[in-house]
């Protein structure tokens, strides 16, 4: 998902944080039982279940704030699947990159990112997210319920992040 911006003349690019997106990130990272977070980690973005850590390249490595926060939200989405959080099989029972279960987890994380970007008012990442979702959906072809399940789990993950790492209490009317 992450596409690094080519280095220029050695100048450090400018980055202006998005207030709404940053509030979502910080609310989760300062909330109940967050993963560790490092935003200067080379040229890859990933969630490590054994370390319970999210690593993303520095913000200036991205095309803009939208792409940065979309990537951060995606990786934070993965972190919600840990056993001490929402306990999703794609994270807890990881069985290899490219597997059906891994593909579903990628869809969940991307839906999480889409929902959080929408909540933060970030709209310039929709095309990349749609392409990313389409790519993973090809891997899972034939499972008609999967997209709905992944979207539902992504919605739950987004709500978990927005609620500071606490499972939201849904009422019968909201369910």
Backbone as JSON Lines, residues from 0, in Angstrom:
{"i":0,"aa":"X","n":[0.82,-1.2,0.0],"ca":[0.0,0.0,0.0],"c":[0.85,1.25,0.0]}
{"i":1,"aa":"X","n":[1.94,1.27,0.76],"ca":[2.79,2.45,0.85],"c":[3.62,2.62,-0.41]}
{"i":2,"aa":"X","n":[3.58,3.8,-0.98],"ca":[4.4,4.15,-2.13],"c":[5.28,5.31,-1.73]}
{"i":3,"aa":"X","n":[6.6,5.09,-1.55],"ca":[7.46,6.19,-1.1],"c":[7.56,7.29,-2.15]}
{"i":4,"aa":"X","n":[7.71,8.5,-1.66],"ca":[7.93,9.64,-2.53],"c":[9.42,9.66,-2.85]}
{"i":5,"aa":"X","n":[9.77,9.81,-4.14],"ca":[11.19,9.85,-4.47],"c":[11.87,11.02,-3.77]}
{"i":6,"aa":"X","n":[13.09,10.78,-3.31],"ca":[13.85,11.84,-2.66],"c":[14.17,12.94,-3.65]}
{"i":7,"aa":"X","n":[14.12,14.15,-3.16],"ca":[14.45,15.31,-4.0],"c":[15.92,15.63,-3.89]}
{"i":8,"aa":"X","n":[16.24,16.87,-3.73],"ca":[17.62,17.34,-3.64],"c":[18.13,17.26,-2.22]}
{"i":9,"aa":"X","n":[17.7,16.28,-1.46],"ca":[18.14,16.16,-0.09],"c":[17.35,17.06,0.85]}
{"i":10,"aa":"X","n":[16.36,17.77,0.32],"ca":[15.53,18.63,1.17],"c":[14.51,17.8,1.91]}
{"i":11,"aa":"X","n":[14.25,18.17,3.13],"ca":[13.22,17.5,3.92],"c":[11.87,18.07,3.5]}
{"i":12,"aa":"X","n":[10.96,17.2,3.1],"ca":[9.64,17.64,2.67],"c":[8.87,18.19,3.87]}
{"i":13,"aa":"X","n":[7.94,19.05,3.58],"ca":[7.06,19.63,4.6],"c":[5.91,18.65,4.85]}
{"i":14,"aa":"X","n":[5.46,18.63,6.08],"ca":[4.29,17.82,6.41],"c":[3.45,18.59,7.41]}
{"i":15,"aa":"X","n":[2.19,18.79,7.05],"ca":[1.26,19.45,7.96],"c":[0.25,18.42,8.43]}
{"i":16,"aa":"X","n":[0.29,18.08,9.71],"ca":[-0.65,17.08,10.22],"c":[-2.11,17.5,10.01]}
{"i":17,"aa":"X","n":[-2.94,16.52,9.77],"ca":[-4.37,16.74,9.68],"c":[-4.92,16.65,11.1]}
{"i":18,"aa":"X","n":[-5.54,17.71,11.58],"ca":[-5.98,17.77,12.98],"c":[-6.96,16.67,13.35]}
{"i":19,"aa":"X","n":[-7.96,16.45,12.49],"ca":[-8.98,15.44,12.8],"c":[-8.37,14.03,12.8]}
{"i":20,"aa":"X","n":[-7.54,13.75,11.8],"ca":[-6.9,12.43,11.71],"c":[-5.94,12.22,12.88]}
{"i":21,"aa":"X","n":[-5.18,13.25,13.19],"ca":[-4.21,13.14,14.28],"c":[-4.92,12.91,15.62]}
{"i":22,"aa":"X","n":[-6.07,13.53,15.79],"ca":[-6.85,13.33,17.02],"c":[-7.3,11.87,17.14]}
{"i":23,"aa":"X","n":[-7.67,11.25,16.02],"ca":[-8.08,9.85,16.03],"c":[-6.88,8.97,16.41]}
{"i":24,"aa":"X","n":[-5.74,9.22,15.76],"ca":[-4.54,8.43,16.03],"c":[-4.13,8.56,17.5]}
{"i":25,"aa":"X","n":[-4.03,9.78,17.97],"ca":[-3.58,10.01,19.35],"c":[-4.59,9.49,20.38]}
{"i":26,"aa":"X","n":[-5.87,9.58,20.07],"ca":[-6.89,9.05,20.97],"c":[-6.72,7.55,21.18]}
{"i":27,"aa":"X","n":[-6.36,6.85,20.12],"ca":[-6.13,5.4,20.22],"c":[-4.81,5.1,20.9]}
{"i":28,"aa":"X","n":[-3.76,5.8,20.49],"ca":[-2.42,5.51,21.04],"c":[-2.28,5.93,22.5]}
{"i":29,"aa":"X","n":[-3.13,6.83,22.96],"ca":[-3.09,7.24,24.36],"c":[-4.23,6.61,25.16]}
{"i":30,"aa":"X","n":[-4.97,5.72,24.5],"ca":[-6.11,5.07,25.13],"c":[-5.73,3.81,25.87]}
{"i":31,"aa":"X","n":[-6.69,2.92,25.98],"ca":[-6.53,1.67,26.73],"c":[-5.71,0.66,25.93]}
{"i":32,"aa":"X","n":[-4.59,0.23,26.46],"ca":[-3.79,-0.86,25.92],"c":[-3.45,-0.72,24.43]}
{"i":33,"aa":"X","n":[-2.82,0.39,24.03],"ca":[-2.5,0.57,22.62],"c":[-1.25,-0.22,22.2]}
{"i":34,"aa":"X","n":[-1.08,-0.42,20.89],"ca":[0.17,-1.01,20.41],"c":[1.26,0.06,20.49]}
{"i":35,"aa":"X","n":[2.52,-0.35,20.41],"ca":[3.57,0.65,20.29],"c":[3.5,1.19,18.86]}
{"i":36,"aa":"X","n":[4.03,2.38,18.67],"ca":[3.91,3.06,17.37],"c":[5.2,3.79,17.06]}
{"i":37,"aa":"X","n":[5.72,3.55,15.86],"ca":[6.94,4.22,15.41],"c":[6.7,4.75,14.0]}
{"i":38,"aa":"X","n":[6.83,6.07,13.83],"ca":[6.59,6.69,12.53],"c":[7.88,7.19,11.9]}
{"i":39,"aa":"X","n":[8.88,6.36,11.86],"ca":[10.11,6.7,11.14],"c":[10.8,5.42,10.7]}
{"i":40,"aa":"X","n":[10.0,4.39,10.54],"ca":[10.53,3.05,10.32],"c":[10.84,2.66,8.9]}
{"i":41,"aa":"X","n":[11.77,3.32,8.27],"ca":[12.23,2.87,6.97],"c":[11.23,3.05,5.85]}
{"i":42,"aa":"X","n":[11.16,2.07,4.96],"ca":[10.33,2.21,3.77],"c":[9.15,1.24,3.73]}
{"i":43,"aa":"X","n":[8.8,0.65,4.88],"ca":[7.67,-0.27,4.95],"c":[6.72,0.14,6.05]}
{"i":44,"aa":"X","n":[5.44,-0.13,5.83],"ca":[4.42,0.07,6.85],"c":[3.9,-1.31,7.22]}
{"i":45,"aa":"X","n":[3.84,-1.61,8.53],"ca":[3.37,-2.93,8.92],"c":[2.97,-2.95,10.39]}
{"i":46,"aa":"X","n":[2.15,-3.95,10.72],"ca":[1.82,-4.25,12.11],"c":[2.49,-5.58,12.43]}
{"i":47,"aa":"X","n":[3.22,-5.64,13.54],"ca":[3.87,-6.87,13.98],"c":[3.09,-7.43,15.17]}
{"i":48,"aa":"X","n":[2.34,-8.52,14.97],"ca":[1.61,-9.11,16.09],"c":[2.5,-9.56,17.25]}
{"i":49,"aa":"X","n":[3.65,-10.23,17.01],"ca":[4.46,-10.65,18.15],"c":[4.96,-9.48,19.01]}
{"i":50,"aa":"X","n":[5.29,-8.38,18.36],"ca":[5.79,-7.2,19.09],"c":[4.65,-6.26,19.48]}
{"i":51,"aa":"X","n":[3.47,-6.5,18.95],"ca":[2.32,-5.61,19.12],"c":[2.75,-4.17,18.83]}
{"i":52,"aa":"X","n":[3.28,-4.0,17.62],"ca":[3.77,-2.67,17.24],"c":[3.41,-2.34,15.8]}
{"i":53,"aa":"X","n":[3.16,-1.05,15.6],"ca":[2.89,-0.5,14.27],"c":[4.11,0.33,13.89]}
{"i":54,"aa":"X","n":[4.6,0.1,12.68],"ca":[5.72,0.86,12.15],"c":[5.31,1.42,10.8]}
{"i":55,"aa":"X","n":[5.53,2.7,10.6],"ca":[5.27,3.33,9.32],"c":[6.45,4.24,8.98]}
{"i":56,"aa":"X","n":[6.68,4.48,7.7],"ca":[7.71,5.45,7.32],"c":[7.36,6.83,7.86]}
{"i":57,"aa":"X","n":[8.34,7.71,7.91],"ca":[8.06,9.06,8.39],"c":[7.04,9.74,7.47]}
{"i":58,"aa":"X","n":[6.27,10.63,8.04],"ca":[5.16,11.27,7.34],"c":[5.59,11.96,6.04]}
{"i":59,"aa":"X","n":[6.79,12.5,6.02],"ca":[7.26,13.21,4.82],"c":[7.57,12.27,3.67]}
{"i":60,"aa":"X","n":[7.52,10.95,3.9],"ca":[7.76,9.97,2.84],"c":[6.53,9.73,1.97]}
{"i":61,"aa":"X","n":[5.41,10.31,2.35],"ca":[4.14,10.06,1.65],"c":[3.79,11.22,0.72]}
{"i":62,"aa":"X","n":[2.91,10.92,-0.22],"ca":[2.44,11.92,-1.18],"c":[1.76,13.1,-0.5]}
{"i":63,"aa":"X","n":[1.24,12.9,0.67],"ca":[0.57,13.97,1.41],"c":[-0.04,13.41,2.68]}
{"i":64,"aa":"X","n":[-0.64,14.28,3.48],"ca":[-1.24,13.82,4.74],"c":[-2.29,12.72,4.56]}
{"i":65,"aa":"X","n":[-3.08,12.82,3.51],"ca":[-4.11,11.8,3.3],"c":[-3.54,10.41,3.17]}
{"i":66,"aa":"X","n":[-2.5,10.27,2.36],"ca":[-1.88,8.96,2.17],"c":[-1.2,8.47,3.45]}
{"i":67,"aa":"X","n":[-0.59,9.4,4.18],"ca":[0.04,9.03,5.45],"c":[-1.0,8.49,6.43]}
{"i":68,"aa":"X","n":[-2.08,9.25,6.63],"ca":[-3.08,8.82,7.61],"c":[-3.82,7.58,7.15]}
{"i":69,"aa":"X","n":[-4.04,7.43,5.86],"ca":[-4.68,6.22,5.36],"c":[-3.82,5.0,5.7]}
{"i":70,"aa":"X","n":[-2.52,5.12,5.55],"ca":[-1.6,4.03,5.87],"c":[-1.56,3.77,7.37]}
{"i":71,"aa":"X","n":[-1.48,4.83,8.15],"ca":[-1.48,4.68,9.62],"c":[-2.78,4.01,10.06]}
{"i":72,"aa":"X","n":[-3.92,4.48,9.55],"ca":[-5.2,3.88,9.93],"c":[-5.26,2.4,9.54]}
{"i":73,"aa":"X","n":[-4.71,2.06,8.38],"ca":[-4.69,0.66,7.93],"c":[-3.91,-0.2,8.93]}
{"i":74,"aa":"X","n":[-2.72,0.25,9.3],"ca":[-1.9,-0.54,10.22],"c":[-2.5,-0.57,11.63]}
{"i":75,"aa":"X","n":[-3.07,0.54,12.07],"ca":[-3.77,0.53,13.36],"c":[-4.96,-0.42,13.3]}
{"i":76,"aa":"X","n":[-5.59,-0.48,12.13],"ca":[-6.7,-1.43,11.95],"c":[-6.25,-2.85,12.2]}
{"i":77,"aa":"X","n":[-5.08,-3.22,11.66],"ca":[-4.54,-4.56,11.94],"c":[-4.35,-4.76,13.44]}
{"i":78,"aa":"X","n":[-3.85,-3.73,14.12],"ca":[-3.56,-3.89,15.55],"c":[-4.81,-4.19,16.38]}
{"i":79,"aa":"X","n":[-5.96,-3.79,15.89],"ca":[-7.19,-4.06,16.65],"c":[-7.54,-5.54,16.66]}
{"i":80,"aa":"X","n":[-6.93,-6.32,15.76],"ca":[-7.22,-7.75,15.7],"c":[-6.47,-8.58,16.72]}
{"i":81,"aa":"X","n":[-5.56,-7.96,17.49],"ca":[-4.77,-8.68,18.49],"c":[-5.67,-9.32,19.55]}
{"i":82,"aa":"X","n":[-5.15,-10.36,20.18],"ca":[-5.91,-11.12,21.18],"c":[-6.41,-10.24,22.32]}
{"i":83,"aa":"X","n":[-5.64,-9.24,22.71],"ca":[-6.04,-8.37,23.82],"c":[-7.0,-7.26,23.38]}
{"i":84,"aa":"X","n":[-7.36,-7.26,22.11],"ca":[-8.29,-6.25,21.61],"c":[-9.54,-6.94,21.04]}
{"i":85,"aa":"X","n":[-9.7,-6.97,19.72],"ca":[-10.9,-7.55,19.13],"c":[-10.74,-9.01,18.71]}
{"i":86,"aa":"X","n":[-9.53,-9.53,18.79],"ca":[-9.24,-10.95,18.6],"c":[-9.77,-11.51,17.27]}
{"i":87,"aa":"X","n":[-9.23,-10.96,16.15],"ca":[-9.61,-11.47,14.83],"c":[-8.68,-12.61,14.42]}
{"i":88,"aa":"X","n":[-9.22,-13.64,13.79],"ca":[-8.41,-14.79,13.37],"c":[-7.24,-14.42,12.45]}
{"i":89,"aa":"X","n":[-7.41,-13.42,11.59],"ca":[-6.35,-13.04,10.66],"c":[-5.1,-12.53,11.36]}
{"i":90,"aa":"X","n":[-5.22,-12.1,12.59],"ca":[-4.08,-11.64,13.38],"c":[-3.71,-12.69,14.43]}
{"i":91,"aa":"X","n":[-4.68,-13.18,15.17],"ca":[-4.43,-14.13,16.26],"c":[-3.94,-15.47,15.72]}
{"i":92,"aa":"X","n":[-4.54,-15.96,14.65],"ca":[-4.19,-17.26,14.07],"c":[-3.56,-17.1,12.7]}
{"i":93,"aa":"X","n":[-2.65,-16.16,12.57],"ca":[-2.01,-15.85,11.29],"c":[-1.45,-17.12,10.66]}
{"i":94,"aa":"X","n":[-1.82,-17.36,9.39],"ca":[-1.34,-18.58,8.73],"c":[-0.69,-18.31,7.38]}
{"i":95,"aa":"X","n":[-0.08,-17.17,7.22],"ca":[0.73,-16.92,6.03],"c":[0.19,-15.84,5.11]}
{"i":96,"aa":"X","n":[1.12,-15.09,4.54],"ca":[0.77,-14.06,3.57],"c":[0.13,-14.7,2.35]}
{"i":97,"aa":"X","n":[-0.92,-14.06,1.86],"ca":[-1.59,-14.55,0.67],"c":[-2.66,-15.58,0.93]}
{"i":98,"aa":"X","n":[-2.76,-16.06,2.16],"ca":[-3.8,-17.05,2.48],"c":[-5.17,-16.37,2.46]}
{"i":99,"aa":"X","n":[-6.21,-17.17,2.42],"ca":[-7.57,-16.65,2.45],"c":[-7.78,-15.8,3.7]}
{"i":100,"aa":"X","n":[-7.34,-16.32,4.84],"ca":[-7.51,-15.61,6.11],"c":[-6.73,-14.28,6.11]}
{"i":101,"aa":"X","n":[-5.52,-14.29,5.58],"ca":[-4.72,-13.07,5.5],"c":[-5.38,-12.06,4.57]}
{"i":102,"aa":"X","n":[-5.91,-12.54,3.47],"ca":[-6.6,-11.66,2.52],"c":[-7.78,-10.97,3.18]}
{"i":103,"aa":"X","n":[-8.54,-11.73,3.96],"ca":[-9.68,-11.14,4.67],"c":[-9.2,-10.08,5.65]}
{"i":104,"aa":"X","n":[-8.11,-10.35,6.37],"ca":[-7.57,-9.37,7.31],"c":[-7.13,-8.1,6.59]}
{"i":105,"aa":"X","n":[-6.56,-8.23,5.41],"ca":[-6.18,-7.05,4.63],"c":[-7.41,-6.23,4.26]}
{"i":106,"aa":"X","n":[-8.48,-6.9,3.91],"ca":[-9.73,-6.18,3.6],"c":[-10.24,-5.46,4.85]}
{"i":107,"aa":"X","n":[-10.21,-6.13,6.0],"ca":[-10.67,-5.51,7.25],"c":[-9.86,-4.25,7.53]}
{"i":108,"aa":"X","n":[-8.54,-4.35,7.43],"ca":[-7.68,-3.2,7.72],"c":[-7.94,-2.05,6.74]}
{"i":109,"aa":"X","n":[-8.17,-2.39,5.49],"ca":[-8.41,-1.31,4.52],"c":[-9.77,-0.68,4.72]}
{"i":110,"aa":"X","n":[-10.77,-1.48,5.05],"ca":[-12.08,-0.89,5.38],"c":[-11.95,0.01,6.61]}
{"i":111,"aa":"X","n":[-11.18,-0.43,7.6],"ca":[-10.95,0.39,8.79],"c":[-10.38,1.74,8.37]}
{"i":112,"aa":"X","n":[-9.36,1.7,7.52],"ca":[-8.74,2.94,7.04],"c":[-9.74,3.81,6.29]}
{"i":113,"aa":"X","n":[-10.57,3.21,5.47],"ca":[-11.57,3.97,4.72],"c":[-12.56,4.67,5.66]}
{"i":114,"aa":"X","n":[-13.06,3.94,6.65],"ca":[-14.0,4.52,7.59],"c":[-13.37,5.65,8.39]}
{"i":115,"aa":"X","n":[-12.13,5.45,8.86],"ca":[-11.47,6.48,9.65],"c":[-11.11,7.7,8.8]}
{"i":116,"aa":"X","n":[-10.69,7.48,7.57],"ca":[-10.42,8.61,6.67],"c":[-11.71,9.41,6.44]}
{"i":117,"aa":"X","n":[-12.8,8.72,6.22],"ca":[-14.08,9.41,6.01],"c":[-14.45,10.21,7.25]}
{"i":118,"aa":"X","n":[-14.27,9.63,8.43],"ca":[-14.59,10.33,9.67],"c":[-13.7,11.55,9.88]}
{"i":119,"aa":"X","n":[-12.47,11.47,9.4],"ca":[-11.53,12.59,9.54],"c":[-11.69,13.62,8.41]}
{"i":120,"aa":"X","n":[-12.53,13.3,7.42],"ca":[-12.73,14.22,6.3],"c":[-11.66,14.11,5.23]}
{"i":121,"aa":"X","n":[-10.93,13.02,5.22],"ca":[-9.9,12.79,4.2],"c":[-10.54,12.07,3.03]}
{"i":122,"aa":"X","n":[-10.57,12.74,1.89],"ca":[-11.24,12.18,0.72],"c":[-10.29,11.84,-0.42]}
{"i":123,"aa":"X","n":[-9.06,12.32,-0.37],"ca":[-8.16,12.15,-1.51],"c":[-7.51,10.78,-1.61]}
{"i":124,"aa":"X","n":[-7.91,9.84,-0.78],"ca":[-7.32,8.5,-0.82],"c":[-8.3,7.45,-1.35]}
{"i":125,"aa":"X","n":[-9.47,7.85,-1.73],"ca":[-10.51,6.9,-2.13],"c":[-10.09,6.03,-3.32]}
{"i":126,"aa":"X","n":[-9.47,6.61,-4.31],"ca":[-9.09,5.86,-5.5],"c":[-8.07,4.77,-5.15]}
{"i":127,"aa":"X","n":[-7.06,5.12,-4.36],"ca":[-6.06,4.12,-3.95],"c":[-6.68,3.03,-3.1]}
{"i":128,"aa":"X","n":[-7.58,3.4,-2.2],"ca":[-8.24,2.41,-1.35],"c":[-9.1,1.46,-2.19]}
{"i":129,"aa":"X","n":[-9.82,2.0,-3.16],"ca":[-10.66,1.17,-4.02],"c":[-9.8,0.17,-4.8]}
{"i":130,"aa":"X","n":[-8.67,0.61,-5.31],"ca":[-7.78,-0.29,-6.05],"c":[-7.21,-1.36,-5.13]}
{"i":131,"aa":"X","n":[-6.85,-0.98,-3.91],"ca":[-6.29,-1.91,-2.94],"c":[-7.34,-2.97,-2.57]}
{"i":132,"aa":"X","n":[-8.56,-2.53,-2.3],"ca":[-9.64,-3.47,-1.96],"c":[-9.93,-4.41,-3.12]}
{"i":133,"aa":"X","n":[-9.94,-3.87,-4.33],"ca":[-10.21,-4.69,-5.51],"c":[-9.13,-5.76,-5.67]}
{"i":134,"aa":"X","n":[-7.88,-5.39,-5.45],"ca":[-6.78,-6.34,-5.56],"c":[-6.95,-7.51,-4.59]}
{"i":135,"aa":"X","n":[-7.26,-7.22,-3.33],"ca":[-7.42,-8.3,-2.36],"c":[-8.7,-9.09,-2.59]}
{"i":136,"aa":"X","n":[-9.73,-8.43,-3.08],"ca":[-10.98,-9.14,-3.35],"c":[-10.78,-10.21,-4.42]}
{"i":137,"aa":"X","n":[-9.86,-9.98,-5.36],"ca":[-9.57,-10.98,-6.39],"c":[-9.03,-12.26,-5.77]}
{"i":138,"aa":"X","n":[-8.21,-12.12,-4.74],"ca":[-7.6,-13.27,-4.07],"c":[-8.67,-14.14,-3.42]}
{"i":139,"aa":"X","n":[-9.76,-13.53,-3.0],"ca":[-10.78,-14.22,-2.23],"c":[-11.98,-14.61,-3.08]}
{"i":140,"aa":"X","n":[-11.9,-14.45,-4.35],"ca":[-13.05,-14.68,-5.24],"c":[-13.83,-15.93,-4.84]}
{"i":141,"aa":"X","n":[-15.12,-15.82,-4.96],"ca":[-15.99,-16.94,-4.65],"c":[-16.63,-16.88,-3.28]}
{"i":142,"aa":"X","n":[-16.12,-16.08,-2.38],"ca":[-16.7,-15.97,-1.04],"c":[-17.55,-14.7,-1.0]}
{"i":143,"aa":"X","n":[-18.81,-14.84,-1.34],"ca":[-19.71,-13.68,-1.49],"c":[-19.93,-12.91,-0.2]}
{"i":144,"aa":"X","n":[-19.87,-13.58,0.92],"ca":[-20.14,-12.92,2.2],"c":[-18.92,-12.16,2.72]}
{"i":145,"aa":"X","n":[-17.78,-12.46,2.17],"ca":[-16.53,-11.94,2.73],"c":[-16.46,-10.42,2.76]}
{"i":146,"aa":"X","n":[-16.85,-9.76,1.71],"ca":[-16.76,-8.3,1.67],"c":[-17.64,-7.69,2.75]}
{"i":147,"aa":"X","n":[-18.84,-8.22,2.91],"ca":[-19.74,-7.72,3.95],"c":[-19.15,-7.97,5.33]}
{"i":148,"aa":"X","n":[-18.62,-9.16,5.56],"ca":[-18.0,-9.47,6.85],"c":[-16.8,-8.57,7.11]}
{"i":149,"aa":"X","n":[-15.96,-8.38,6.1],"ca":[-14.77,-7.53,6.26],"c":[-15.18,-6.08,6.52]}
{"i":150,"aa":"X","n":[-16.19,-5.6,5.83],"ca":[-16.66,-4.23,6.07],"c":[-17.21,-4.08,7.48]}
{"i":151,"aa":"X","n":[-17.95,-5.07,7.94],"ca":[-18.5,-5.03,9.3],"c":[-17.38,-5.05,10.33]}
{"i":152,"aa":"X","n":[-16.39,-5.91,10.13],"ca":[-15.27,-5.96,11.06],"c":[-14.44,-4.67,10.98]}
{"i":153,"aa":"X","n":[-14.33,-4.1,9.79],"ca":[-13.63,-2.82,9.65],"c":[-14.36,-1.7,10.38]}
{"i":154,"aa":"X","n":[-15.68,-1.73,10.32],"ca":[-16.47,-0.73,11.06],"c":[-16.25,-0.89,12.56]}
{"i":155,"aa":"X","n":[-16.24,-2.14,13.03],"ca":[-16.0,-2.38,14.45],"c":[-14.59,-1.93,14.86]}
{"i":156,"aa":"X","n":[-13.61,-2.19,14.02],"ca":[-12.24,-1.78,14.31],"c":[-12.13,-0.26,14.35]}
{"i":157,"aa":"X","n":[-12.78,0.41,13.4],"ca":[-12.76,1.88,13.38],"c":[-13.41,2.44,14.65]}
{"i":158,"aa":"X","n":[-14.52,1.86,15.07],"ca":[-15.18,2.31,16.29],"c":[-14.3,2.07,17.51]}
{"i":159,"aa":"X","n":[-13.6,0.94,17.52],"ca":[-12.69,0.6,18.62],"c":[-11.57,1.65,18.71]}
{"i":160,"aa":"X","n":[-11.0,1.99,17.57],"ca":[-9.93,3.01,17.52],"c":[-10.47,4.36,17.99]}
{"i":161,"aa":"X","n":[-11.62,4.73,17.49],"ca":[-12.19,6.03,17.85],"c":[-12.63,6.09,19.31]}
{"i":162,"aa":"X","n":[-12.84,4.95,19.9],"ca":[-13.26,4.89,21.29],"c":[-12.06,4.67,22.23]}
{"i":163,"aa":"X","n":[-10.86,5.0,21.74],"ca":[-9.67,4.93,22.57],"c":[-9.27,3.53,22.99]}
{"i":164,"aa":"X","n":[-9.56,2.54,22.13],"ca":[-9.17,1.17,22.44],"c":[-10.1,0.45,23.39]}
{"i":165,"aa":"X","n":[-11.31,0.94,23.48],"ca":[-12.33,0.31,24.32],"c":[-13.48,-0.11,23.4]}
{"i":166,"aa":"X","n":[-13.96,-1.33,23.62],"ca":[-15.08,-1.8,22.79],"c":[-16.29,-0.92,23.05]}
{"i":167,"aa":"X","n":[-16.83,-0.31,21.99],"ca":[-18.02,0.51,22.16],"c":[-19.22,-0.33,22.6]}
{"i":168,"aa":"X","n":[-20.05,0.26,23.39],"ca":[-21.28,-0.4,23.81],"c":[-22.38,-0.01,22.83]}
{"i":169,"aa":"X","n":[-22.84,-0.97,22.07],"ca":[-23.88,-0.71,21.09],"c":[-25.25,-0.96,21.71]}
{"i":170,"aa":"X","n":[-26.18,-0.12,21.37],"ca":[-27.55,-0.33,21.82],"c":[-28.26,-1.16,20.76]}
{"i":171,"aa":"X","n":[-29.42,-1.7,21.07],"ca":[-30.19,-2.47,20.1],"c":[-30.52,-1.63,18.88]}
{"i":172,"aa":"X","n":[-30.76,-0.32,19.08],"ca":[-31.1,0.55,17.97],"c":[-29.9,0.8,17.07]}
{"i":173,"aa":"X","n":[-28.7,0.81,17.64],"ca":[-27.5,1.1,16.85],"c":[-26.96,-0.13,16.15]}
{"i":174,"aa":"X","n":[-27.36,-1.3,16.56],"ca":[-26.78,-2.53,16.0],"c":[-27.28,-2.83,14.63]}
